[in-house]
Amino acid sequence: MKELLRTNDIVKLSWVQALLRDAGIESVVLDTHTSVVEGSIGILPRRLMVTSDDYERARAVLSSAGEEATELP
Protein backbone atom coordinates (compact mmCIF):
# COMPACT_ATOMS: atom_id res chain seq x y z
CA MET A 1 0.00 0.00 0.00
CA LYS A 2 1.13 3.53 -0.76
CA GLU A 3 -0.13 6.78 0.66
CA LEU A 4 -1.91 8.82 -1.98
CA LEU A 5 -3.34 11.63 0.10
CA ARG A 6 -3.13 12.95 3.66
CA THR A 7 -5.79 15.37 4.81
CA ASN A 8 -8.03 16.26 7.71
CA ASP A 9 -10.74 17.47 5.31
CA ILE A 10 -13.26 14.62 5.42
CA VAL A 11 -15.31 16.07 2.56
CA LYS A 12 -12.26 16.12 0.28
CA LEU A 13 -11.36 12.62 1.40
CA SER A 14 -14.84 11.34 0.54
CA TRP A 15 -14.76 13.09 -2.84
CA VAL A 16 -11.36 11.63 -3.74
CA GLN A 17 -12.53 8.16 -2.72
CA ALA A 18 -15.55 8.56 -5.02
CA LEU A 19 -13.27 9.62 -7.90
CA LEU A 20 -11.07 6.59 -7.37
CA ARG A 21 -14.04 4.25 -7.03
CA ASP A 22 -15.45 5.53 -10.34
CA ALA A 23 -12.06 4.77 -11.93
CA GLY A 24 -12.14 1.23 -10.51
CA ILE A 25 -9.42 1.88 -7.93
CA GLU A 26 -9.92 0.59 -4.40
CA SER A 27 -8.71 2.74 -1.53
CA VAL A 28 -8.47 2.47 2.24
CA VAL A 29 -8.58 5.30 4.80
CA LEU A 30 -6.17 4.93 7.71
CA ASP A 31 -6.14 6.84 11.00
CA THR A 32 -9.91 7.28 11.19
CA HIS A 33 -10.10 5.79 14.67
CA THR A 34 -7.11 7.80 15.85
CA SER A 35 -8.89 10.95 14.78
CA VAL A 36 -12.00 9.91 16.72
CA VAL A 37 -9.97 9.09 19.84
CA GLU A 38 -8.40 12.55 19.83
CA GLY A 39 -11.87 14.04 20.08
CA SER A 40 -12.74 14.50 16.40
CA ILE A 41 -11.38 18.05 16.43
CA GLY A 42 -9.69 17.40 13.11
CA ILE A 43 -6.04 18.01 13.92
CA LEU A 44 -4.83 14.54 12.98
CA PRO A 45 -4.91 13.94 9.24
CA ARG A 46 -6.26 10.75 7.73
CA ARG A 47 -4.30 8.87 5.09
CA LEU A 48 -5.81 7.57 1.87
CA MET A 49 -3.98 4.48 0.70
CA VAL A 50 -4.02 2.60 -2.60
CA THR A 51 -2.16 -0.48 -3.75
CA SER A 52 1.30 0.01 -5.20
CA ASP A 53 -0.01 -1.28 -8.54
CA ASP A 54 -2.76 1.37 -8.65
CA TYR A 55 -0.66 4.26 -7.31
CA GLU A 56 0.36 5.93 -10.59
CA ARG A 57 -3.11 5.56 -12.09
CA ALA A 58 -4.63 7.00 -8.90
CA ARG A 59 -2.26 9.99 -9.10
CA ALA A 60 -3.39 10.52 -12.70
CA VAL A 61 -7.07 10.45 -11.61
CA LEU A 62 -6.34 13.08 -8.96
CA SER A 63 -4.38 15.20 -11.37
CA SER A 64 -7.16 15.15 -13.97
CA ALA A 65 -9.54 16.38 -11.24
CA GLY A 66 -7.22 19.23 -10.32
CA GLU A 67 -5.96 17.66 -7.09
CA GLU A 68 -2.46 16.73 -6.02
CA ALA A 69 -1.31 13.59 -4.26
CA THR A 70 0.64 14.00 -1.03
CA GLU A 71 4.36 14.27 -1.74
CA LEU A 72 6.34 12.31 0.80
CA PRO A 73 10.07 12.79 1.42
Backbone torsions as a table, in degrees:
resi	resn	phi	psi	omega
1	MET	NA	143.7	177.1
2	LYS	-127.7	144.4	179.0
3	GLU	-76.9	123.8	179.2
4	LEU	-97.1	-38.9	-173.7
5	LEU	-149.6	142.8	174.8
6	ARG	-129.6	121.2	-177.7
7	THR	-156.3	156.7	171.0
8	ASN	-108.8	12.2	175.9
9	ASP	-92.2	100.1	-174.2
10	ILE	-69.4	-25.3	177.1
11	VAL	-69.4	-45.0	177.4
12	LYS	-62.2	-41.6	180.0
13	LEU	-60.8	-44.4	178.8
14	SER	-64.3	-41.4	-179.8
15	TRP	-64.2	-44.1	179.6
16	VAL	-65.1	-39.9	176.8
17	GLN	-61.0	-40.1	178.4
18	ALA	-65.2	-41.1	176.6
19	LEU	-59.2	-46.1	-179.4
20	LEU	-65.8	-42.4	179.3
21	ARG	-59.7	-42.8	178.3
22	ASP	-62.9	-27.7	178.8
23	ALA	-88.7	1.6	178.9
24	GLY	79.9	22.8	-179.0
25	ILE	-109.3	122.3	177.6
26	GLU	-81.0	144.3	178.5
27	SER	-137.9	160.4	179.5
28	VAL	-133.6	136.1	177.0
29	VAL	-98.5	124.9	176.1
30	LEU	-105.5	157.1	176.4
31	ASP	78.1	12.8	178.1
32	THR	-63.3	-46.1	-177.5
33	HIS	-69.4	-34.0	176.8
34	THR	-62.7	-40.4	178.9
35	SER	-64.1	-38.9	179.3
36	VAL	-68.0	-41.5	-179.2
37	VAL	-62.2	-36.2	-179.4
38	GLU	-78.4	7.8	172.7
39	GLY	101.4	8.3	178.5
40	SER	56.6	33.3	178.0
41	ILE	-88.6	-4.2	170.8
42	GLY	84.1	18.4	-179.3
43	ILE	-89.2	-19.9	178.5
44	LEU	-97.3	119.7	-178.6
45	PRO	-71.7	154.1	175.3
46	ARG	-101.7	147.7	-178.2
47	ARG	-108.1	132.4	175.8
48	LEU	-100.4	120.1	-174.8
49	MET	-113.1	145.9	172.9
50	VAL	-132.6	164.9	178.3
51	THR	-68.5	155.6	178.9
52	SER	-59.1	-35.2	179.8
53	ASP	-67.2	-31.1	-178.5
54	ASP	-93.8	-5.4	-170.8
55	TYR	-57.0	-52.4	-176.9
56	GLU	-64.8	-39.3	178.4
57	ARG	-66.6	-38.3	178.1
58	ALA	-65.0	-39.9	176.3
59	ARG	-61.4	-39.7	179.3
60	ALA	-65.5	-38.8	177.7
61	VAL	-62.7	-45.0	178.1
62	LEU	-62.4	-44.8	-178.4
63	SER	-61.2	-41.6	-179.7
64	SER	-67.7	-20.3	177.6
65	ALA	-94.9	4.4	178.4
66	GLY	83.2	16.7	179.5
67	GLU	-111.2	160.1	178.6
68	GLU	-116.7	142.6	172.6
69	ALA	-75.5	157.6	177.0
70	THR	-68.3	128.4	176.1
71	GLU	-91.7	121.0	179.9
72	LEU	-103.8	145.8	179.1
73	PRO	-66.4	NA	NA
